[in-house]
Amino acid sequence: MKQYIGSIALVVADYDEAIDWYTRVLGFTLVEDTDMGGGKRWVVVAPPGATETRVLLAKASTPEQSARVGDQTGGRVFLLLHTDDFWRDYRRMEAAGATFCETPREEAYGTVVVFQDLYGNKWDLLQLNLG
C-alpha cells in the first residue's frame, strides 16, 4: 500500500493574483484551472518537477475563510519547499520580488530561509544536506 498527500489547500483572496504569484515568483506550474460555476474554480499549482504533492488554491468564500487568508498556521511556517539548488532558487525568487523574513542560513540539516507568500503565509525554502 502506498499513500501520499496529493494536494494541500491554501486559502487565497483571489485566484488570478495567486496564480500569478505562484507561477511568477516561485516558478510553479499551473496544473489545472477549471471553472466550477458560480465564481468557483479548481486551481492547482505545483513546484517544478513535483510528481505528488500540489497546492490547491482555494478562494475564500466566507468571512471566516477570508480571516484565514495569510494566517493559516497562526504565524508559524506553513509549508517547506525543498530544492536541489538553494542559491539558484533563492536568487530567482529574490529577482522576482519574493519577501524574505531573514537572511539565508546554514543549519545542521541544510540551507534554509523563511519567506512569505503574497498573503503573508510563511514558507521555508530548504535544501537538505544529503551527505
VEXPADREN-788889 format. One line per field, with one value per atom (N, C-alpha, C, O): x negated, y negated, z; residue in one letter; atom name. Coordinates in Angstrom, 3 decimals, m for minus. Each point is the difference from the previous one (the first is absolute). Example, Ala and Ser with C-alpha at 12.3 -4.5 7.8 and 13.67 -1.06 7.14 Angstrom:
// VEXPADREN-788889
c1 = (m13.190 0.890 m0.900 m1.036 1.386 m0.820 0.770 m0.509);
c2 = (5.690 m1.190 m1.200 0.019 m1.069 m1.190 m1.090 m1.108);
c3 = (7.800 0.000 0.000 0.665 m1.385 0.060 0.730 0.169);
r = (a a a a s s s s);
a = (N CA C O N CA C O);
***
This chain:
// VEXPADREN-788889
c1 = (m0.839 0.839 m0.883 m1.003 1.383 m0.709 1.016 1.051 m1.361 0.827 m0.888 m1.203 1.802 m0.711 1.019 1.179 m1.637 0.868 m0.023 m1.039 2.184 0.091 0.040 m0.637 1.381 0.125 0.137 0.512 m0.984 0.186 0.794 m0.420 1.559 0.840 m0.575 m0.296 0.149 m0.500 1.067 0.336 0.196 1.058 m0.605 m0.939 1.497 m0.496 1.129 1.176 m1.538 0.995 0.502 1.154 m2.015 0.358 m0.751 m1.212 1.924 m0.632 m1.116 m1.121 1.433 m0.956 m1.264 m1.096 1.236 m1.213 m0.827 m1.229 1.875 m0.732 m0.710 m1.163 1.854 m0.639 m1.223 m1.071 1.234 m1.114 m1.180 m1.131 1.384 m1.097 m0.695 m1.228 1.975 m0.614 m0.745 m1.028 1.520 m0.698 m1.172 m1.031 1.182 m1.048 m1.101 m1.179 1.531 m0.996 m0.612 m1.214 2.037 m0.530 m0.333 m0.678 1.143 m0.285 0.834 m0.350 1.466 0.879 0.677 0.087 0.387 0.745 1.487 0.436 0.337 1.452 0.440 m0.077 0.532 0.377 1.434 0.309 0.569 1.414 0.669 m0.297 1.201 0.845 1.348 0.213 0.684 1.300 1.109 0.080 0.774 1.165 1.025 0.435 m0.055 0.974 1.394 0.944 m0.826 1.272 0.175 m0.591 1.399 0.292 m1.203 m0.033 m0.955 m1.199 m1.044 m1.053 1.342 m0.929 m0.851 0.492 m1.780 m0.935 m0.804 m0.196 m0.264 m0.911 m1.365 m0.289 m0.561 m1.298 m1.102 m0.067 m0.784 m1.090 m1.321 m0.133 m0.848 m1.363 m0.951 0.322 m1.508 m0.984 m1.404 m0.252 m0.667 m1.401 m0.527 0.503 m1.508 m0.594 m0.497 m0.704 1.064 m0.460 0.787 m0.273 1.253 0.790 0.875 0.621 m0.578 0.826 1.151 0.914 m0.939 1.067 0.679 1.077 m1.648 0.678 0.100 m0.978 2.187 0.290 0.734 0.402 m0.226 0.703 1.298 0.005 1.100 1.314 0.258 0.071 0.071 0.273 1.514 0.728 m0.263 1.423 0.411 m0.420 1.240 0.419 0.948 0.972 m1.281 0.852 1.401 0.169 0.835 1.381 0.887 1.189 m1.760 0.745 m0.868 m1.214 1.819 m0.812 m1.029 m1.109 1.470 m0.925 m1.204 m1.136 1.394 m1.100 m0.858 m1.227 1.859 m0.752 m0.922 m1.096 1.538 m0.818 m1.248 m0.965 0.956 m1.135 m0.990 m1.097 1.452 m0.915 m1.274 0.048 m1.165 m1.293 m0.364 m1.084 1.960 m0.275 0.548 0.693 m1.004 0.552 m0.590 0.586 m1.738 m0.662 m0.350 m0.895 1.585 m0.246 m1.379 m0.522 m0.083 m1.299 m1.189 m1.136 1.373 m1.090 m0.257 0.827 m1.980 m0.276 1.056 0.275 0.317 1.093 m0.497 0.346 m1.150 m0.462 m1.513 m0.590 m0.022 m1.435 m0.208 0.363 m0.955 m0.277 m1.433 m0.948 0.798 m1.321 m0.529 0.763 m2.064 m0.647 m1.303 m0.592 0.163 m1.290 m1.115 m1.166 1.541 m0.993 0.515 0.685 m1.028 0.496 m0.301 0.901 m2.160 m0.404 0.618 0.323 m0.148 0.686 1.418 0.421 0.307 1.395 0.121 0.899 m1.794 0.015 m0.197 0.754 m1.746 m0.282 1.147 0.338 0.265 1.119 1.194 0.650 m0.366 1.116 m0.256 0.907 m2.120 m0.379 0.207 0.555 m0.996 0.158 1.465 0.372 0.465 1.428 0.801 1.211 m1.884 0.670 0.501 0.864 m1.379 0.405 m0.368 m0.998 1.807 m0.260 m0.619 0.645 m1.901 m0.709 0.063 m0.106 0.277 0.129 m1.340 m0.083 m0.958 m1.315 m1.023 0.349 m1.614 m1.040 m0.164 0.252 m0.666 m0.204 m0.996 m0.929 1.150 m0.889 m0.307 0.770 m1.916 m0.425 0.354 m0.365 1.078 0.334 m0.608 m0.488 0.514 m0.544 0.703 m0.617 1.878 0.797 m0.047 0.392 m0.872 m0.076 0.013 m0.168 0.370 0.070 1.466 0.786 m0.412 1.418 0.190 m0.872 2.032 0.435 1.520 0.665 m0.122 1.447 0.424 m0.608 1.667 0.576 1.506 0.579 0.051 1.454 0.591 m0.579 1.755 0.712 0.706 m0.145 0.895 0.599 0.980 0.309 0.186 0.955 m0.625 0.649 m1.908 m0.676 m0.225 m0.637 1.150 m0.303 m1.505 m0.634 0.071 m1.442 m0.310 0.699 m1.769 m0.526 m1.482 m0.633 0.070 m1.442 m0.403 0.650 m1.698 m0.703 m1.167 m0.788 0.661 m0.924 m0.712 0.619 m1.937 m0.796 m0.642 m0.852 1.286 m0.515 m1.434 m0.389 m0.386 m1.324 0.215 0.550 m0.971 0.200 m1.292 m0.092 m0.893 m1.285 m0.298 m1.061);
c2 = (1.179 m1.179 m1.241 m0.063 m0.913 m1.276 m1.118 0.015 m0.971 m1.189 m1.220 0.063 m1.173 m1.273 m1.120 0.203 m1.370 m1.171 m0.567 m0.455 0.485 m0.441 m1.502 m0.564 m0.098 m1.459 m0.550 0.659 m1.878 m0.751 m1.234 m0.764 0.562 m1.158 m1.242 0.005 m1.046 m1.277 m1.047 m0.244 m0.374 m0.993 m1.297 m0.545 0.062 m1.209 m1.010 0.355 m1.611 m1.053 m0.065 m0.355 0.697 m0.138 1.055 0.158 0.547 1.044 m0.546 0.508 m1.540 m0.464 m0.589 0.238 m1.018 m0.541 1.113 m0.074 1.101 1.126 0.796 0.370 m0.105 0.698 m0.778 0.573 m1.884 m0.838 0.107 0.210 m0.351 0.007 1.353 0.060 1.005 1.330 0.415 0.671 m1.053 0.373 m0.939 0.438 m1.725 m0.965 m0.009 0.074 m0.161 m0.139 1.348 0.098 0.931 1.311 0.881 1.016 m1.390 0.818 1.264 0.943 m0.915 1.163 0.116 m0.970 2.167 0.269 m0.032 0.545 m1.179 0.050 1.347 0.222 0.667 1.358 0.039 0.687 m1.430 0.019 m1.294 m0.550 0.071 m1.157 0.264 m0.343 0.952 0.418 m0.819 m0.106 m0.474 m0.754 0.982 0.915 m1.113 0.877 m0.641 0.586 m1.784 m0.712 m0.822 0.298 m1.321 m0.835 m0.736 m0.318 0.037 m0.712 0.886 m0.480 1.765 0.937 0.682 0.357 m0.188 0.666 1.047 m0.095 1.099 1.015 m0.348 0.262 m0.859 m0.505 0.744 m0.030 0.691 0.787 m0.454 m0.111 m0.152 m0.334 0.998 0.626 m0.490 0.948 m0.510 m0.672 0.990 m0.354 0.712 1.062 m1.641 0.664 1.396 0.168 0.815 1.355 0.784 1.183 m1.813 0.699 1.059 m0.243 1.413 1.075 0.382 0.708 m1.155 0.390 m1.205 m0.388 m0.207 m1.060 m1.280 m0.472 m0.074 m1.238 m0.947 0.388 m1.625 m0.991 m0.355 m0.430 0.619 m0.397 m1.414 m0.240 m0.701 m1.390 m0.143 m0.007 m0.106 m0.023 m1.407 m0.496 m0.144 m1.377 m0.034 0.752 m1.638 m0.188 m0.404 m0.860 1.501 m0.309 m0.374 m0.267 0.246 m0.419 m0.974 m0.046 m0.726 m0.891 0.772 m0.488 1.674 0.807 0.433 m0.025 0.419 0.384 m1.206 0.092 m1.213 m1.225 m0.406 m0.511 0.738 m0.340 0.870 m0.383 1.533 0.913 m0.213 0.557 m1.336 m0.261 m0.625 m1.044 1.677 m0.508 0.414 m0.338 1.060 0.396 1.393 0.223 0.695 1.344 0.772 0.988 m1.418 0.744 m0.883 0.333 m1.442 m0.842 m0.625 m0.270 0.034 m0.651 0.948 m0.449 1.734 0.977 0.285 m0.312 0.909 0.434 1.026 0.936 m1.124 0.840 1.157 1.154 m1.459 1.020 m0.095 m1.068 2.200 0.055 0.373 1.091 m2.018 0.222 0.496 m0.768 2.055 0.595 m0.281 m0.044 m0.144 m0.271 0.787 0.397 m0.185 0.652 m1.014 0.369 m1.682 m1.063 m1.263 m0.823 0.690 m1.109 m1.355 m0.821 0.586 m1.336 m0.353 m1.167 2.109 m0.253 m0.503 m1.023 1.751 m0.352 m1.260 m0.811 0.637 m1.220 m1.227 m0.967 0.994 m1.156 m0.269 m1.156 2.223 m0.171 m0.609 m0.911 1.414 m0.525 m1.450 m0.831 0.541 m1.360 m0.957 m1.085 1.478 m0.831 m0.181 m1.014 1.996 m0.062 m0.750 m0.167 m0.290 m0.821 0.730 m0.520 1.713 0.736 m0.793 m0.721 0.863 m0.640 1.020 0.976 m1.205 0.889 m0.577 m1.212 2.074 m0.410 m0.040 m0.447 0.911 0.117 0.173 0.095 m0.056 0.339 1.521 0.649 m0.079 1.453 0.428 m0.730 1.925 0.504 1.475 0.741 m0.350 1.396 0.628 m0.510 1.621 0.768 1.394 0.344 0.441 1.356 0.821 0.866 m1.131 0.766 m0.547 0.694 m1.949 m0.555 m1.510 m0.659 0.114 m1.443 m0.384 0.650 m1.721 m0.334 m1.506 m0.725 0.278 m1.376 0.008 0.770 m1.630 m0.150 m1.134 m1.070 1.330 m1.048 m0.011 0.930 m1.989 m0.125 0.064 m0.501 1.133 m0.049 m1.350 m0.846 0.641 m1.307 m0.409 m1.186 2.115 m0.330 m0.036 m0.417 0.850 m0.034 1.352 0.076 1.012 1.332 0.231 m0.329 0.889 0.257 1.378 0.979 m0.938 1.229 0.076 m1.018 2.227 0.200 0.364 0.835 m1.438 0.501 0.773 m0.554 1.836 0.873 0.956 0.698 m0.693 1.037 0.832 m0.475 1.731 0.891 0.416 0.141 0.051 0.611 1.494 0.654 m0.129 1.428 0.778 1.114 m1.679 0.670 0.541 0.594);
c3 = (0.000 0.000 0.000 0.711 m1.509 m0.023 0.152 m0.641 1.477 0.155 m0.133 0.253 m0.651 m0.036 0.055 m0.289 0.658 0.008 m1.407 m0.478 m0.181 m1.389 m0.133 m0.890 1.770 m0.053 1.410 0.905 m0.750 1.236 m0.382 m0.869 1.508 m0.293 0.677 1.194 m1.967 0.490 m0.286 m1.159 2.204 m0.170 m0.526 0.580 m1.690 m0.654 m0.157 0.082 m0.307 m0.187 m1.435 m0.240 m0.716 m1.415 m0.813 0.147 m0.987 m0.808 m0.890 0.018 m0.790 m1.005 0.604 m0.507 1.603 0.619 0.628 m0.002 0.536 0.578 m1.092 0.160 m1.269 m1.125 m0.460 m0.196 0.022 m0.458 0.952 m0.437 1.734 0.961 0.047 m0.052 0.148 0.121 m1.264 0.087 m1.243 m1.232 m0.293 m0.510 0.829 m0.309 1.057 m0.347 1.608 1.067 0.390 0.177 m0.044 0.390 m1.191 0.154 m1.337 m1.180 m0.061 m0.709 1.454 m0.021 m1.356 m0.754 0.460 m1.224 0.315 1.014 m1.876 0.127 m0.561 m1.208 2.064 m0.379 m0.500 m0.974 1.646 m0.374 0.425 1.061 m1.899 0.313 m0.662 m1.163 1.915 m0.525 0.628 1.224 m2.051 0.462 0.549 m0.698 1.952 0.648 0.042 0.531 m1.091 0.019 1.266 1.038 m1.136 1.160 0.547 1.189 m2.021 0.442 0.660 0.420 m0.331 0.627 m1.075 m1.071 1.382 m0.909 0.758 1.212 m1.958 0.537 m0.558 m1.168 2.015 m0.442 0.753 1.229 m1.991 0.586 m0.603 m1.219 2.089 m0.420 0.644 1.010 m1.616 0.532 m0.255 m1.000 1.909 m0.230 m1.247 m0.369 m0.273 m1.163 0.371 0.995 m1.784 0.228 1.030 0.207 0.453 1.019 m0.652 m1.034 1.645 m0.543 0.920 m0.424 1.655 0.916 0.631 m0.452 1.457 0.732 m0.817 m0.579 0.549 m0.722 0.929 1.097 m1.529 0.804 m0.706 m1.153 1.875 m0.487 0.489 1.205 m2.138 0.359 0.148 m0.993 2.228 0.318 0.410 1.045 m1.869 0.278 1.199 0.070 0.862 1.172 m0.447 m0.864 1.471 m0.393 1.176 m0.176 1.375 1.191 0.793 m0.198 1.087 0.845 0.841 0.222 0.239 0.801 m0.830 0.475 m1.713 m0.885 m0.352 m0.015 m0.264 m0.330 1.140 m0.234 1.470 1.168 0.083 0.662 m1.310 0.038 m1.139 0.033 m1.019 m1.119 0.563 0.649 m0.896 0.462 1.409 0.476 0.207 1.380 0.271 0.993 m1.869 0.139 1.162 0.442 0.067 1.083 1.193 0.777 m0.630 1.164 0.046 1.082 m2.253 m0.071 m0.067 m0.154 0.265 m0.135 m1.469 m0.858 0.574 m1.366 m0.383 0.750 m1.935 m0.469 m0.851 0.250 m1.247 m0.933 m0.169 0.158 m0.480 m0.251 m1.456 m0.439 m0.301 m1.413 m0.129 0.157 m0.444 m0.151 m1.406 m0.966 0.868 m1.274 m0.112 1.004 m2.232 m0.220 m0.227 m0.135 0.094 m0.183 0.687 m0.608 1.880 0.813 m0.624 m0.174 m0.162 m0.457 m1.345 m0.221 m0.675 m1.276 0.277 m0.540 1.385 0.262 0.838 m0.225 1.189 0.818 m0.888 0.112 m0.982 m0.868 m0.975 m0.257 m0.289 m0.919 0.732 m0.514 1.706 0.788 0.418 m0.039 0.429 0.388 m1.173 0.177 m1.369 m1.197 m0.371 m0.590 0.933 m0.321 1.057 m0.142 1.209 1.006 1.228 0.705 m0.424 1.202 1.250 0.019 1.014 1.285 0.936 0.384 m0.018 0.910 1.407 0.184 0.802 1.399 0.720 1.144 m1.809 0.612 m1.114 m1.176 1.569 m0.969 m0.005 1.015 m2.133 m0.044 1.069 0.344 0.167 1.053 m0.218 m0.610 1.129 m0.037 1.340 1.059 m1.125 1.191 m0.159 m1.077 2.120 m0.068 m1.086 m0.620 0.396 m0.964 m1.419 m0.938 0.760 m1.347 m0.031 1.026 m2.222 m0.213 m0.067 m0.689 1.415 0.128 0.109 0.479 m0.934 0.203 0.088 m0.693 1.549 0.117 m0.925 m0.020 m0.745 m0.847 0.173 0.562 m1.049 0.073 m1.395 m0.964 0.874 m1.273 m0.109 0.882 m1.936 m0.236 1.083 0.120 0.663 1.059 1.387 0.959 m0.841 1.286 0.645 1.051 m1.658 0.529 m0.077 m1.003 2.054 0.024 m0.557 0.262 m1.036 m0.605 0.302 0.280 m0.335 m0.021 m1.423 m0.630 0.122 m1.164 0.579 0.767 m1.122 0.698 m0.945 m0.803 0.928 m0.663 1.103 0.752 m0.680 1.032 m0.300 m1.160 2.214 m0.125 m0.160 0.886 m1.986 m0.258 0.088 m0.515 1.154 0.074 1.304 0.194);
r = (m m m m k k k k q q q q y y y y i i i i g g g g s s s s i i i i a a a a l l l l v v v v v v v v a a a a d d d d y y y y d d d d e e e e a a a a i i i i d d d d w w w w y y y y t t t t r r r r v v v v l l l l g g g g f f f f t t t t l l l l v v v v e e e e d d d d t t t t d d d d m m m m g g g g g g g g g g g g k k k k r r r r w w w w v v v v v v v v v v v v a a a a p p p p p p p p g g g g a a a a t t t t e e e e t t t t r r r r v v v v l l l l l l l l a a a a k k k k a a a a s s s s t t t t p p p p e e e e q q q q s s s s a a a a r r r r v v v v g g g g d d d d q q q q t t t t g g g g g g g g r r r r v v v v f f f f l l l l l l l l l l l l h h h h t t t t d d d d d d d d f f f f w w w w r r r r d d d d y y y y r r r r r r r r m m m m e e e e a a a a a a a a g g g g a a a a t t t t f f f f c c c c e e e e t t t t p p p p r r r r e e e e e e e e a a a a y y y y g g g g t t t t v v v v v v v v v v v v f f f f q q q q d d d d l l l l y y y y g g g g n n n n k k k k w w w w d d d d l l l l l l l l q q q q l l l l n n n n l l l l g g g g);
a = (N CA C O N CA C O N CA C O N CA C O N CA C O N CA C O N CA C O N CA C O N CA C O N CA C O N CA C O N CA C O N CA C O N CA C O N CA C O N CA C O N CA C O N CA C O N CA C O N CA C O N CA C O N CA C O N CA C O N CA C O N CA C O N CA C O N CA C O N CA C O N CA C O N CA C O N CA C O N CA C O N CA C O N CA C O N CA C O N CA C O N CA C O N CA C O N CA C O N CA C O N CA C O N CA C O N CA C O N CA C O N CA C O N CA C O N CA C O N CA C O N CA C O N CA C O N CA C O N CA C O N CA C O N CA C O N CA C O N CA C O N CA C O N CA C O N CA C O N CA C O N CA C O N CA C O N CA C O N CA C O N CA C O N CA C O N CA C O N CA C O N CA C O N CA C O N CA C O N CA C O N CA C O N CA C O N CA C O N CA C O N CA C O N CA C O N CA C O N CA C O N CA C O N CA C O N CA C O N CA C O N CA C O N CA C O N CA C O N CA C O N CA C O N CA C O N CA C O N CA C O N CA C O N CA C O N CA C O N CA C O N CA C O N CA C O N CA C O N CA C O N CA C O N CA C O N CA C O N CA C O N CA C O N CA C O N CA C O N CA C O N CA C O N CA C O N CA C O N CA C O N CA C O N CA C O N CA C O N CA C O N CA C O N CA C O N CA C O N CA C O N CA C O N CA C O N CA C O N CA C O N CA C O N CA C O N CA C O N CA C O N CA C O N CA C O N CA C O);
***
